[in-house]
């Protein structure tokens, strides 16, 4: 699914902090090591009564949140690991509790839940009540409406997101003021076909590190959240890289969805045209695990407390998928 972001206005450039994405003397470039553990994961198919077509998943305090593409029921909550539905609701509209745009979860390491979509320029913060239902806590107003991809809340009050593909940058917004306080600009090719730009990728983050994986080359960059400085670069130099504008069959595709855990991060990687594996690294850049799937999830989250992975495949629309990590 394509997502779009708008370029930053010239009036904001004066307050934005721009950083180069080339390695610094403090960063380390290392070869991607073989994975010492390679395991086939067998999906447990758990039937659900709800009609799901998920756009996003988020795990928070033993509750799996699902943002649905349907305009009738846009938000679901499931208790894990059994997938009991404990809430469903949220319609598209302009009334109280309704969503004016699609639901976007803002990942964070806090116990609170951040959701964008109730209006175009606000993010609402919730906490759980005793029944694991959402209780409104506060609302943050953004200075402008712009699409945001791979959205995270870091350091409690900083909104971090990717503006790719329209603008090749990561941005940080102070939620207390709603204003952009930092911009990290990636390299970009001279042509205007941003989908086929060799620098295009996906981002995930926790409070310490930003993980950026490249779609068209087998490379992962780790940045520090505080100042956007490059910390480590992990490269498989033996993997070919080719991008042919307008010709996806002649281009090499590698990384897709990512997930940042406490001590490890997880990245889906295409091994060939038919095989996709989940690669696991620690934040020192060490390869730790590789998981293959009997049923490949299209979206996923990792439950590190239970050592499980939860996912969804549109080929099995009446099921949620559960995998036991080894």
Order of alpha helices (4+ residues) and beta strands (2+ residues): alpha-beta-beta-beta-beta-beta-beta-beta-beta-beta-beta-beta-beta-beta-beta-beta-beta-beta-beta-beta-beta-beta-beta-beta-beta-beta-beta
